[in-house]
Amino acid sequence: MKFVIITHTLHFISENRFFAYGPYIREMNLWAKHVDELLVVAPVMDKVPTVIHAAYATDRIAISSIPSISFISVWQALRAIILFPVIWLKIFSAMRKADHIHLRCPGTIGLIGCFVQLFFPKKSKTAKYAGNWDPNAKQPLSYRLQKWILANHRVTKNMKVLVYGDWKQKSPNVHSFFTATYPASMKETLQNNSISVPFKFLFVGSLTSGKRPLYAVQLVEKLHKNGVFCSLSLYGEGAEREKIAAYLKDHHLTDFITLHGNVNNETVTAAYKESDFLILPSKSEGWPKVVAEAMFWGVISIATPISCVPWMLEHGKRGIVLQLDLEADTQKITTLLTDKKILQQMSKRAQDWSHMYTLDAFENAIKKLL
């Protein structure tokens, strides 16, 4: 089977190997185990990958390089329009060769792929919609258009659209799905999480405005001022790093809040095991992997009620749902910190839920799709 992937994910060539963002690669390597050949249509740069990147595990792979495009400025939009025919033709050519077409959405390249796949109604197709599938979410027109095309079974044929959460969709194209990080064997190494003073908080993700890392900082700052003995470790890089570093210095928070930057997967896993709480005050998510990863180790997640997060946290029974009101959130967390029994129950419920979504279960689900 020739498996064709259409993605906006930036790829890198280093030492004759193809690299991309680690979580994406780890997932695609599972798909690759069950196909004969991979053809990836994606933007490619001749650049040395960093610690957050990983390589495809197969040598049965070819890359069709396309330009990376966006519409964030007038110039970028004009550039995208000029490059559109080239991208369309490359995607069309790859789909024509495919036995199975796999779209990665949402994104600009995914949107083009959504239109091109209409010319191949008889081919087997899947689309991984990694964004928020909530039909009531306020989203850009391009996202809503991708969702409409993919879900409309009268327009899109032979498609399985993999979405996060159960939205009670009537379209036969739409299927609830999940993702995973850890194998079932790692559950054997798990120990009961002892939640006690000093409380250790964690933020894992890009330091960008969309993830709201500064709110995580301010929340722990407020807890500390209220007499809660706690600390916060932030893992990740992004445009907000300098702003956060300046805030930590100006408010004298560096004794208990630390910026660690980008680290490898093993270091993040070790941080989960040593932490009590994960804070993710994100504006938008699909399936927030850091929440599921933290829960796997009994870490209590504190997150905004977006996409499928309320379902993941069982509406507050296996995690804490943020209101994004600093006073209210601080009070809620402070109250819970005084009840060790409730915290242990949350931790156990989080573990039990996350253990259902292992790499073993994920790979079995992928095999069924193929």
Sequence and secondary structure as in RCSB ss.txt:
>XXXX:A:sequence
MKFVIITHTLHFISENRFFAYGPYIREMNLWAKHVDELLVVAPVMDKVPTVIHAAYATDRIAISSIPSISFISVW
QALRAIILFPVIWLKIFSAMRKADHIHLRCPGTIGLIGCFVQLFFPKKSKTAKYAGNWDPNAKQPLSYRLQKWIL
ANHRVTKNMKVLVYGDWKQKSPNVHSFFTATYPASMKETLQNNSISVPFKFLFVGSLTSGKRPLYAVQLVEKLHK
NGVFCSLSLYGEGAEREKIAAYLKDHHLTDFITLHGNVNNETVTAAYKESDFLILPSKSEGWPKVVAEAMFWGVI
SIATPISCVPWMLEHGKRGIVLQLDLEADTQKITTLLTDKKILQQMSKRAQDWSHMYTLDAFENAIKKLL
>XXXX:A:secstr
 EEEEE    EEEETTEEEEEHHHHHHHHHHHTTSSEEEEEE EE     TTEEE S SSEEEEE      SSHH
HHHHHHHHHHHHHHHHHHHHHH SEEEEEESSHHHHHHHHHGGG TTSEEEEEE S   TTS   HHHHHHHHHH
H TTTS SEEEEEES      TTEEEE    S GGGGGG       SSEEEEEES  STTT HHHHHHHHHHHHH
TT  EEEEEE   TTHHHHHHHHHHTT TTTEEEEES  HHHHHHHHHH SEEEE  S  SS HHHHHHHHTT E
EEE   TTHHHHTGGGTSSEE  S HHHHHHHHHHHHT HHHHHHHHHHHHHHHTTS HHHHHHHHHHH 
